[in-house]
Each structure stands twice: as C-alpha cells, then as structure tokens.
Amino acid sequence: MSEGFDQVIAYHQRTKHQPQAMAPGPGGLDWSNQPDPFRSYEAATQIMLKRQGFFPPAREGSGEETQNELIRHSPLNMESLSQLFFESLAISGQKSLANSRWSLRVNPSSGNLHPTECYLIAGPVAALPPGVYHYAPKSHALELLAKMEEESWQALHLPGGTLLLVFSSIYWRESWKYGERAFRYSMLDVGHALAAVAVAAHCLGWQASLEDDPGTEDLTKLLGLEEQSRFSHYDLEEEHADVLLAIFTDGRRHQLSLHSSHLSQLKLQREPVRANILSLQHVPWTWIDLVSEAAKKPPTSYVYSASFSSPGTGRAQTDLASIYSRLLRLRRSAQVMDGRSSMPLPSFFAILRAAMPSAPPFGLLPWKPCVHPVIFVHRVEGLEKGLYIWLRDATQKEELKAAMLEDFVWERPSRTPQDLELYLLAQGDSRLAAKETSCRQDIASDGCFAAAMLSQFEEPLQKYGPWYYSRLFWECGMIGQAFYLAGEAAGFQGCGIGCFFDDIVHRMLGLSGWKYQDMYHFTSGRALPDPRLIDLPAYD
Ligand SMILES: Cc1cc2nc3c(=O)[nH]c(=O)nc-3n(C[C@H](O)[C@H](O)[C@H](O)COP(=O)(O)O)c2cc1C
C-alpha cells in the first residue's frame, strides 16, 4: 500500500475521539488569536452583489402557494448570480449576547468557524468581466483576483453560461479550536457548502456537476493560492484547493471533459491583491499537513466508472425546489432539542428521501454512494424505537450485513416506501447509545432521531487512492445538508455532530478493521430557542 494511504489511515486513527482520550487538541481557546472567519483581498476590485434572495424576507418561509413562481429556469445575469451566492454561502443572520455579536451563514460550519472559501471562474456575465473572483460573504461581493482573456475561456468550449466554482479550505480556522481533527471538519464543511450551492442552483433551475479530473495542483494554480507574495502569512494560513464545481445555467446536465490541461490554458492576468491576515500567531498541526499532502489529488481522466444519475426534473423535484427556495436562508442548527416532540412518519421519510442519491444536490457527485446512515430512532410516529440502517445503495446490503453484528434483524418496517431501503437492526431505546457515541451531547438523544454516517472506507481508498479520503467526508457533509433542509421543510431542526466516539460506534455495530468507518453524526428534532440570544439582520 502507498505511503499516502498509510498516512491517511494513521491520521484517521489518531484523530478518533475516545471516551478516555479526545483527539489531540489545543487544550484551550486562545481568544486573542482567533482566526478571522472572513478572508478578504485588500486592494482587489470589488463587485458588489445584490443582497437579495429568492423572496423578500417577509415572504421567506411563508409557505404561500406560489408554485413555480420562481422555479422556472432563471437566465444567467447579475441578479441570478447574486442569488446563487446569497442563498448558499452568504451571511444569513447575526446573533448577539451581552456585548458580543457574531454572524451565521446559509451554510453551516463546525464551531461556526467557516474554513471554506469559494472562488468563481466565469466568462463575461453582463457587466462582470471574465476572470477569477473570490466570493466575500462579509460584504456579499466578488473580489477580482485575475482578469481572464475571453478567447482562452471560449477555448474551453463549455456550454454557454457555464460557471466554474472552486472551493478551498483554511484548516487553521478549525485547528485553532479543534486541533488535529480539524482536517475532518474542514472536509465535512466542504460537503455542506457543495450541497448548499447545488441546492441554490437547483432553485434557479440550474444544474451542478463536480468535475473531478483536474488535480489539487491545477486548482491551486488556477486560484493563485501558491503565490506567496499574495499572503503575508503564507505558510501559516495556507489555503488548500479542494474541488471544482461546474454550474450549468442553461438548466441542462452536461458531461464535460475538463482536464488539467484545459485549465492551464486559461490566460490569466493576476491583480496585485493581498490576502488579509487571519490571526497573529499560529499553532502548527503537523498531522494536518501530512494528511492534507497525502490526500492531494493527482490529475486523472474519467476515473469514475459509475455513470451519474441525473437528478430528476419532474414534479417532485420542482416541488422540492419551491419549498427549499423559501427556507435556505432560514436554516439554523439546533442547540438544544426539546426531548419530547415526535416526528410524523411522512416527515421522517421526506428527510431520508432528500438525501437519496437521486435527489437534487447528489446529482453532482460522479461516484457511487459510499455512505449509509445508521439511524437511532427515538420518536418517529409509527416506527418502533430502535437502531436502523438506511442503505443509499441497495447493492451493498449483503456486504454490510456480513460485516455487522449477526444478531441484527434486518427487517423492513411495514410502512416503508419501496424506494427507501430502510432496515430495523435492533429494537429498543437507543437514546443513551446516541448520546454516548456523540461525545455525550444531549442533542443526539433529545431529538426525534440521530444518525451515524457509516462509510465504505478501505475499498474506495484502495481503488482510487488516498485523495478519495476527502470525498468520503464531502458525501457525509452533503447528506447532513440535505437532512438540515428537509428537516426545516418539515418544521424540524437539525444539527451536524462532528464530535463522536468513532470506535464505540464500530463496536456497537460489530464492525472491525477498516472496511467501514463512522464519519459524521447528525440529529434532527424540535429545537428549543435560546431566549438569551437576540436576532439581528444579516447585513447592517
Ligand atoms: C461538520 C459540522 C460539525 C458540527 N458539530 C457539532 C457538534 O458536535 N455539536 C454541536 O452542538 N454543533 C455542531 N455543529 C453545528 C455548528 O456548531 C453550527 O453549524 C454553527 O454554530 C453555525 O450555526 P448554524 O448552523 O445555525 O449556521 C456542527 C456543524 C457542522 C457543519
């Protein structure tokens, strides 16, 4: 096995929280060095985007019947481009308590630390010249980093109106608080951001597709992240390119062949910009550097054999877009669950269905599903309390069954719709198990259900390479985002749970070795508001 593979395994093992020993962390919070959650490029030309969502705030979440009012195909212009960002990565609110005030965004983030940055590469859009731009959520603006020769963009032969988005991560924002486990959190956050953008695109009648042929270095160069002169703290606040997303604004799904060599042909003229300093001092986390290096993706060509499942365009998808378009900016993480509400069965099924591989955000993934939520059902009407598994790919059932405890019953609950591969594993009250395995957090036991996202691990890493490690987290993050949104649509709230005791879950399920790993937790239920917090508008 390659050195990179061993490094990924070693990192994953040493960053498991155990009840007696948490993964290596900073041991306290150095508030004077908290990294700025907002990157900005000083001296960059700023193109202000419109601070306007799909609906005026008064009608967000109103549920008024305006079917298809929005969910027609939107043409690409500055309004729709502004909406794409405003409904996915912008600030969506501020909270204040005593003398402190903080902003929250449309996309969630572990610890609200927001390691994910987003860049736009686009040909001319109305008055926007072709170029590479950084999206700045704080001002909801695009910052011009490089002008692009239009002919070189045209030479890519992309379908008219295609936008390219590149996501990157600043691990230091997470490691400041979470230490070594921060690489995992950063990758989960990328998954949430990918889904957030893809859902907003879907609401505009657009399609998203993850273009995974280029390698990490190609994306780094495209963004200019390797240019040391752009960063005052280059080594310490290094930003790592993650993934390229194509958005087809003609509303059709295209199969691109966007290779590494195509990106390098883009003729860019860099602007003399300088990234802001995020914090004055830094704590090095060697293992994050090691795993990040090991998980760098080389350029590949058509590496995935699975053909993508294009998301449906039928009535169900239109309805979903119509519902989501009102609530994307209203999503919030639950901090405390009420511990008593129960969830109607149709709502539970709707939440699962939102994370099916054929549901809108998942159409962007070019690989076969690897992640299957194990579900602790606490209070879902018409469903026995107990431990369940929901298979997002039915073909993996026998393998999973063989790997897990023999005692599991693998019974399909009687009212389960045919298209949901949901199985009861063991009946009983699983609240304590959910809480204990989620670092003893009450939100895991006080919701209506909690989930542990079980992922295929060793096999895909061997098949594709250690770079696939990040992708497993992206898939988990996307499932989390779908759970958040579908939960809100059903009148419930969710919360991602990055703190969990990995190996306790494995033991509970009878799993050993590296075939499967638990990679993310989630809880869904009725949240209790915190009366001490004051809500403030997103932008002053
Ligand atoms: C990957 C990830 C892991 C998280 N882990 C936890 C957790 O273990 N416990 C918790 O209470 N909240 C957790 N959260 C919720 C965040 O704290 C929350 O997203 C953040 O404070 C921003 O609030 P918002 O989601 O309302 O925008 C997690 C969120 C994400 C995306």
The ligand as a MOL file (V3000), in Angstrom:
LIG
                    3D

  0  0  0     0  0            999 V3000
M  V30 BEGIN CTAB
M  V30 COUNTS 31 33 0 0 0
M  V30 BEGIN ATOM
M  V30 1 C -19.3470 19.4700 10.2720 0
M  V30 2 C -20.1230 20.0360 11.4310 0
M  V30 3 C -19.9400 19.5350 12.7000 0
M  V30 4 C -20.6690 20.0610 13.7660 0
M  V30 5 N -20.5270 19.5120 15.0140 0
M  V30 6 C -21.2770 19.9590 16.0480 0
M  V30 7 C -21.2260 19.3140 17.3070 0
M  V30 8 O -20.5100 18.3200 17.5120 0
M  V30 9 N -22.0380 19.8130 18.2980 0
M  V30 10 C -22.8700 20.8770 18.1100 0
M  V30 11 O -23.5800 21.2960 19.0390 0
M  V30 12 N -22.9330 21.5070 16.9010 0
M  V30 13 C -22.1780 21.0610 15.8680 0
M  V30 14 N -22.2780 21.6500 14.6240 0
M  V30 15 C -23.1810 22.8050 14.4160 0
M  V30 16 C -22.3810 24.1100 14.3100 0
M  V30 17 O -21.9630 24.5000 15.5830 0
M  V30 18 C -23.2350 25.1740 13.6240 0
M  V30 19 O -23.3660 24.8250 12.2780 0
M  V30 20 C -22.5830 26.5400 13.7180 0
M  V30 21 O -22.5750 27.0170 15.0260 0
M  V30 22 C -23.2760 27.5430 12.8320 0
M  V30 23 O -24.6360 27.6590 13.1670 0
M  V30 24 P -25.7510 27.4620 12.0650 0
M  V30 25 O -25.6680 26.0370 11.5910 0
M  V30 26 O -27.0260 27.7750 12.7580 0
M  V30 27 O -25.4350 28.3960 10.9360 0
M  V30 28 C -21.5800 21.1250 13.5520 0
M  V30 29 C -21.7660 21.6200 12.2600 0
M  V30 30 C -21.0550 21.0870 11.2020 0
M  V30 31 C -21.2940 21.6060 9.8210 0
M  V30 END ATOM
M  V30 BEGIN BOND
M  V30 1 1 1 2
M  V30 2 1 2 3
M  V30 3 2 2 30
M  V30 4 2 3 4
M  V30 5 1 4 5
M  V30 6 1 4 28
M  V30 7 2 5 6
M  V30 8 1 6 7
M  V30 9 1 6 13
M  V30 10 2 7 8
M  V30 11 1 7 9
M  V30 12 1 9 10
M  V30 13 2 10 11
M  V30 14 1 10 12
M  V30 15 2 12 13
M  V30 16 1 13 14
M  V30 17 1 14 15
M  V30 18 1 14 28
M  V30 19 1 15 16
M  V30 20 1 16 17
M  V30 21 1 16 18
M  V30 22 1 18 19
M  V30 23 1 18 20
M  V30 24 1 20 21
M  V30 25 1 20 22
M  V30 26 1 22 23
M  V30 27 1 23 24
M  V30 28 2 24 25
M  V30 29 1 24 26
M  V30 30 1 24 27
M  V30 31 2 28 29
M  V30 32 1 29 30
M  V30 33 1 30 31
M  V30 END BOND
M  V30 END CTAB
M  END
